């Protein structure tokens, strides 16, 4: 489900401040999956899904993974995207935290 925001424009008042609605994490089967998505050229992104945690905790995990992998990353739509093919390092890190992890796709 996409991020939804409340009203952002009112006739007569113009643009008003956006207030995103709070979303619940999608329920899963308890398995964290790491997918490699290939972009154009030699670029790739490791995508982590299935973490059933709060949004703040997801951002915290993303920050830790970025430090461990020494690369950039972001949180989008309840998934974590880490630049590059870092699946093995991500898998080891998440398994140490007690998650059941599977590599999926390419």
C-alpha positions as CSV (number, residue, x, y, z in Angstrom):
1,X,0.0,0.0,0.0
2,X,1.4,3.4,-0.9
3,X,2.0,6.2,1.6
4,X,-1.1,8.3,1.9
5,X,-1.2,11.8,3.1
6,X,-4.1,14.0,4.3
7,X,-5.3,17.0,2.5
8,X,-2.5,19.2,1.0
9,X,-4.4,22.0,-0.8
10,X,-7.5,23.9,0.1
11,X,-9.0,26.5,-2.3
12,X,-8.6,30.0,-0.8
13,X,-5.8,28.9,1.6
14,X,-3.4,27.3,-0.9
15,X,-0.9,24.6,0.0
16,X,-1.0,23.3,3.6
17,X,1.5,21.2,5.5
18,X,1.4,17.4,4.6
19,X,0.7,15.1,7.5
20,X,1.4,11.5,6.6
21,X,-0.8,8.8,8.1
22,X,0.7,6.2,10.3
23,X,0.9,2.8,8.7
24,X,1.2,-0.6,10.2
25,X,3.9,-3.0,9.0
26,X,2.6,-5.7,6.6
27,X,2.3,-9.0,8.3
28,X,4.5,-11.8,6.9
29,X,5.5,-15.3,7.4
30,X,8.3,-14.5,9.8
31,X,11.0,-14.9,7.2
32,X,13.2,-12.0,6.1
33,X,14.0,-12.2,2.4
34,X,16.9,-10.5,0.7
35,X,16.5,-9.9,-3.1
36,X,19.1,-8.6,-5.5
37,X,17.7,-6.2,-8.0
38,X,19.9,-5.3,-11.0
39,X,19.6,-1.8,-12.3
40,X,21.2,-0.4,-15.5
41,X,24.9,-0.9,-16.0
42,X,26.8,-2.5,-13.2
43,X,24.5,-1.2,-10.5
44,X,22.6,-3.5,-8.1
45,X,20.5,-3.0,-5.0
46,X,20.0,-5.5,-2.2
47,X,16.3,-5.3,-1.0
48,X,15.4,-6.6,2.4
49,X,11.7,-7.3,3.1
50,X,9.7,-9.2,5.7
51,X,10.9,-7.3,8.7
52,X,7.8,-7.1,10.9
53,X,9.0,-4.1,13.0
54,X,7.9,-0.5,13.6
55,X,9.0,2.2,11.2
56,X,11.5,3.7,13.6
57,X,13.1,0.2,14.2
58,X,13.2,-0.3,10.4
59,X,15.2,2.9,10.0
60,X,17.5,1.9,12.9
61,X,18.2,-1.5,11.2
62,X,18.8,0.3,7.9
63,X,21.4,2.6,9.6
64,X,23.2,-0.3,11.1
65,X,23.3,-2.2,7.8
66,X,24.6,0.9,6.0
67,X,27.4,1.1,8.5
68,X,28.3,-2.6,8.3
69,X,28.2,-2.6,4.5
70,X,29.9,0.8,4.2
71,X,27.4,2.0,1.6
72,X,24.2,3.9,1.1
73,X,20.7,2.8,1.6
74,X,17.1,3.8,2.4
75,X,13.8,2.7,3.7
76,X,10.9,2.5,1.1
77,X,7.5,1.0,1.5
78,X,8.4,-1.2,4.5
79,X,11.6,-2.5,2.7
80,X,15.2,-1.6,3.2
81,X,17.3,-0.9,0.1
82,X,21.1,-1.2,0.4
83,X,23.3,-0.2,-2.5
84,X,25.3,-3.0,-4.1
85,X,25.3,-6.8,-3.8
86,X,25.8,-7.1,-0.1
87,X,23.4,-10.1,0.5
88,X,25.8,-12.3,2.4
89,X,26.9,-9.6,4.8
90,X,23.3,-8.5,5.4
91,X,22.2,-12.1,5.9
92,X,24.9,-12.7,8.6
93,X,24.1,-9.4,10.3
94,X,20.4,-10.1,10.5
95,X,20.9,-13.8,11.6
96,X,23.0,-12.5,14.5
97,X,20.0,-10.4,15.5
98,X,17.8,-13.5,15.6
99,X,16.0,-13.2,12.3
100,X,15.3,-16.2,10.0
101,X,16.8,-15.0,6.6
102,X,16.5,-16.4,3.1
103,X,18.2,-15.2,-0.1
104,X,15.7,-14.9,-2.9
105,X,15.9,-14.2,-6.6
106,X,19.1,-13.5,-8.6
